[in-house]
Amino acid sequence: MEMRRTIEMEASADQAWQVLGERFGDIAQWSSTLATSSLQGTLGVGATRVCQGTGFGPFPPGEVTEELVEFD
C-alpha cells in the first residue's frame, strides 16, 4: 500500500530536513496518532522505522514498519 499526503510548513528547508530527514525515526514525537516509533538500522536507504499506532477512526491500534527507499 502507498499513502501520500502533502502539507505546507512554515519552516526553512534546513528546519524541515532536521525533522523529516535526520529525525526519521522520531515521528511519534510529533504525530498524535503514534504511541512510539524507532529507527531500525543506520539512517539512510534501507533503514526502517517501526511505529506503534494509537488507533484513530475505524483503524485499531497496531504496528507499521516503513522502509526508507530514498534519502537525499
Sequence and secondary structure as in RCSB ss.txt:
>XXXX:A:sequence
MEMRRTIEMEASADQAWQVLGERFGDIAQWSSTLATSSLQGTLGVGATRVCQGTGFGPFPPGEVTEELVEFD
>XXXX:A:secstr
         SS HHHHHIIIIITGGGGGGT TTEEEEEEESSSSTT EEEEEE  BTTB S EEEEE     
